[in-house]
Amino acid sequence: MSSNDNDTPELRTITLAHSPDSDDAFMFYGLATNKLETEGLKFEHTLKDIQSLNEDAKNGVFDVTAISFHAYSYVADKYALLPHGASIGDKYGPIVVAREPKSVDEIGSLKIAVPGEMTSAYLALRIFNKNFDHIVVPFDEIIDAVQHGRADAGLLIHEGQLFYHQKGLHKVIDLGEWWFEKTGLPLPMGGNVIRRDLGPELMEQVSKHLHRSIVYSMENREDALSYAMQFARDMQPELADRFVAMWVNDLTLDYGDRGREAVRLFLDEGFKAGIIPHKVDVEFVG
């Protein structure tokens, strides 16, 4: 595309990557199904698990990508945060569960199955207690790893948070509750970022369409949910609905001051705890 002229009828392709989780799929429904007029931009969607997306972001693979806030701290030079599309838990978040009841004071002595070292859940747990041993297990196999004794406890993200007790597991701590008590702020898990080298004008334009997609999904909730369900791992519709309601909320439409402050504080705390090696400059588009 040699021309940057906005009048050109040539379509500009924007590569956009997100996870197949029902909350992500729900947000991008409007764009993925071509329900929205996008003014000469063509969005090319790629679905990958969040761990792969975090790795891809280090190499600047996609123009726009979903990312864990922890991983963002390593790519902030390449990407800026979009002001919407975040998964932020207000008084809830990743949950540590165990086979037998355990107290929070025991966390430092446990071997915990975690969904990836670049996840925000892992960062939050390390900020809470730096001393635990861990093994990395795909997030949808963590409950199984705890049940079968491969780990003493597991750090649950995604829908496991909603049904772990049906599997006979016990909650040790909800990190979103802990974070709220500590800071009075919501706990940021994941956001959407855009490559800085697209330039301010294109970044703004893309940002506007992504925002419209989220609004469209919220206004057409049933359709967006049934679209998202095709990616849900055998999740019952009512469970998917609860999960989407947890992670697509007012803070998804716009971080607002609280959401932005939460992201800055979260990454600052990670730096202070020696988990993130440098201070992170958190910058939002627009």
C-alpha positions in Angstrom: 0.0 0.0 0.0 2.0 2.9 -1.2 -0.6 5.6 -0.7 -1.5 6.9 2.7 -4.3 9.0 1.1 -7.5 8.4 2.9 -9.5 8.9 -0.4 -8.0 5.9 -2.0 -10.6 3.1 -2.5 -7.8 0.5 -1.8 -8.5 -1.4 1.4 -5.9 -1.2 4.2 -5.6 -4.6 6.0 -5.3 -4.5 9.7 -4.3 -7.8 11.3 -6.1 -8.3 14.5 -5.5 -11.2 17.0 -7.4 -12.3 20.0 -8.1 -15.4 22.0 -11.0 -17.7 21.3 -12.3 -17.1 24.9 -16.0 -16.2 24.9 -15.4 -12.7 26.2 -12.9 -11.9 23.5 -15.0 -13.4 20.7 -18.0 -11.6 22.1 -16.2 -8.2 21.9 -15.1 -8.7 18.3 -18.4 -10.1 17.0 -19.4 -6.9 15.1 -16.1 -6.7 13.2 -15.6 -10.4 12.7 -19.0 -10.8 11.1 -18.7 -7.6 9.0 -21.7 -6.0 10.7 -19.9 -2.6 10.7 -18.8 -0.2 8.0 -15.1 0.3 8.5 -14.2 3.1 6.1 -11.6 1.4 3.9 -10.1 -0.8 6.6 -10.2 -4.6 6.3 -9.8 -6.4 9.6 -8.1 -9.8 9.3 -8.8 -11.9 12.4 -6.5 -14.5 13.9 -7.6 -16.6 17.0 -4.8 -17.9 19.3 -4.5 -18.7 23.0 -3.3 -15.8 25.1 0.1 -17.4 25.9 0.9 -17.5 22.1 -0.4 -13.9 21.7 1.8 -12.7 24.5 4.8 -14.3 22.7 3.8 -13.0 19.3 3.5 -9.4 20.7 7.2 -9.5 21.6 7.9 -9.9 17.9 5.3 -7.3 16.8 3.5 -9.9 14.7 0.0 -8.4 14.7 -1.2 -4.7 14.2 -3.7 -5.2 17.0 -3.6 -7.9 19.6 -5.2 -9.0 22.9 -2.5 -9.2 25.5 -2.0 -9.9 29.2 -1.1 -6.7 31.1 2.0 -8.5 32.5 3.2 -9.2 29.0 2.4 -5.6 27.9 5.3 -4.5 30.2 7.7 -6.2 27.8 6.3 -4.7 24.6 5.3 -1.2 25.6 7.9 0.2 23.3 6.2 -1.4 20.3 2.5 -1.2 21.3 0.2 1.4 22.9 -2.9 0.4 24.9 -6.3 0.9 23.3 -8.7 2.8 25.6 -11.2 -0.1 25.5 -11.5 -3.8 25.2 -10.0 -4.7 28.6 -10.8 -7.5 30.9 -10.8 -6.0 34.3 -12.3 -7.6 37.4 -13.9 -5.3 39.9 -13.5 -7.1 43.3 -13.0 -10.5 41.6 -10.1 -12.1 39.7 -8.0 -15.2 39.3 -8.6 -17.7 42.1 -6.1 -20.1 43.8 -7.8 -23.4 44.6 -6.5 -26.5 46.3 -7.7 -30.1 46.9 -7.9 -29.6 50.7 -8.7 -26.4 52.5 -5.6 -24.2 52.8 -5.0 -20.9 54.4 -3.5 -18.0 52.5 -0.5 -18.1 54.8 0.4 -21.5 53.3 0.7 -20.2 49.7 4.5 -19.7 49.9 5.0 -23.4 50.7 2.8 -24.8 47.8 3.6 -25.9 44.3 1.1 -24.1 42.2 0.0 -24.8 38.7 -0.1 -21.5 36.8 -1.4 -20.7 33.3 1.8 -19.0 32.1 4.5 -16.8 33.4 3.5 -13.9 31.2 -0.1 -13.9 32.5 -1.5 -11.1 34.7 -2.8 -13.8 37.1 0.8 -15.0 37.6 2.0 -11.5 38.2 -0.8 -10.8 40.7 0.0 -14.0 42.7 3.7 -13.2 42.7 2.9 -9.7 44.0 0.8 -11.3 46.7 3.6 -13.9 47.6 6.9 -14.3 45.9 7.8 -17.6 47.5 5.7 -20.3 45.9 7.0 -23.0 43.5 5.2 -23.3 40.2 4.6 -25.4 37.2 3.2 -24.0 33.9 0.1 -25.9 32.8 -2.4 -24.9 30.0 -5.2 -23.0 31.8 -7.9 -25.5 30.9 -5.9 -28.4 32.4 -5.1 -26.7 35.8 -8.1 -28.2 37.6 -7.1 -31.6 36.4 -3.5 -31.1 37.6 -4.7 -30.2 41.1 -7.2 -33.1 41.3 -4.5 -35.6 40.3 -1.8 -34.2 42.6 0.6 -32.8 40.0 0.4 -29.6 41.9 -0.7 -28.7 45.4 -2.9 -25.8 44.2 -3.9 -24.2 40.9 -4.3 -20.6 39.7 -7.6 -20.4 37.8 -8.4 -18.0 35.1 -11.3 -18.2 32.6 -14.4 -20.3 33.3 -12.7 -22.6 35.8 -13.4 -19.7 38.2 -17.1 -20.5 38.0 -17.2 -24.2 38.6 -14.1 -25.3 40.6 -16.3 -26.1 43.7 -18.3 -28.6 41.6 -14.9 -30.4 41.1 -14.5 -30.6 44.9 -11.8 -27.9 45.1 -11.5 -25.3 47.8 -10.8 -21.6 47.3 -7.6 -20.4 49.0 -7.8 -16.7 47.7 -9.5 -14.6 45.1 -6.7 -12.2 43.9 -9.3 -9.7 42.7 -10.8 -9.5 46.2 -7.3 -9.2 47.7 -6.2 -6.5 45.3 -9.4 -4.4 45.9 -8.9 -4.6 49.7 -5.3 -3.5 49.2 -5.8 -0.7 46.6 -9.5 0.0 46.3 -9.1 -0.6 42.5 -10.1 -3.3 40.0 -7.6 -5.9 39.0 -6.6 -5.6 35.3 -6.1 -8.9 33.5 -5.9 -8.3 29.7 -6.2 -5.5 27.3 -5.9 -4.7 23.6 -2.9 -3.0 22.1 -2.0 -1.5 18.8 1.3 -1.1 17.0 2.8 2.4 17.5 4.3 2.4 14.0 0.8 2.6 12.4 1.0 6.3 13.3 -1.5 8.4 15.4 -4.1 8.8 12.7 -4.5 5.1 11.8 -4.3 4.2 15.5 -7.2 6.5 16.3 -9.2 5.2 13.4 -8.8 1.5 14.3 -9.5 2.4 17.9 -12.8 3.9 16.9 -13.9 0.8 15.1 -13.0 -1.6 17.9 -15.0 0.5 20.3 -18.0 0.4 17.9 -17.6 -3.4 17.8 -17.9 -3.7 21.6 -20.9 -1.4 21.7 -22.5 -3.4 18.9 -22.0 -6.6 20.8 -23.4 -5.2 24.0 -26.5 -3.9 22.1 -26.9 -7.3 20.3 -26.0 -9.5 23.2 -27.9 -12.6 22.2 -26.4 -12.8 18.7 -22.9 -11.9 19.9 -23.1 -14.6 22.6 -24.2 -17.3 20.2 -21.3 -16.3 17.9 -18.9 -16.5 20.8 -20.3 -19.9 21.9 -18.9 -21.6 18.8 -15.4 -21.0 20.3 -16.4 -21.8 23.9 -14.9 -25.1 25.1 -18.1 -27.1 25.6 -19.4 -24.4 27.9 -23.0 -24.3 28.8 -24.7 -21.1 27.4 -25.7 -19.9 30.9 -22.1 -20.3 32.1 -20.8 -18.5 29.0 -23.3 -15.7 29.7 -22.0 -15.4 33.3 -18.4 -15.4 32.1 -19.0 -12.8 29.5 -20.9 -10.6 32.0 -17.9 -10.8 34.4 -15.3 -9.7 31.8 -17.2 -7.5 29.3 -18.5 -4.6 31.4 -18.4 -0.8 31.7 -14.6 -0.9 32.2 -14.4 -2.8 28.8 -16.1 0.1 27.0 -13.7 2.6 28.6 -11.1 2.1 31.4 -12.0 5.4 32.9 -9.7 6.9 35.5 -10.0 4.0 37.9 -9.2 1.4 35.2 -6.1 3.4 34.0 -4.9 4.0 37.5 -5.3 0.2 38.2 -3.1 -0.7 35.2 -0.4 1.7 36.2 -0.4 0.6 39.9 -0.5 -3.1 39.0 2.6 -2.8 36.7 4.3 -0.5 39.3 3.8 -3.1 42.0 5.2 -5.8 39.7 8.3 -3.6 39.2 8.6 -2.9 42.9 8.4 -6.6 43.7 11.2 -7.3 41.3 9.1 -9.3 38.9 9.1 -6.8 36.1 12.7 -5.7 35.5 11.9 -2.1 34.5 9.4 0.6 35.2 6.6 0.5 32.5 5.4 3.6 30.7 1.7 2.9 30.4 0.4 4.9 27.4 -3.2 4.8 26.0 -4.2 5.8 22.4 -6.0 9.1 22.3 
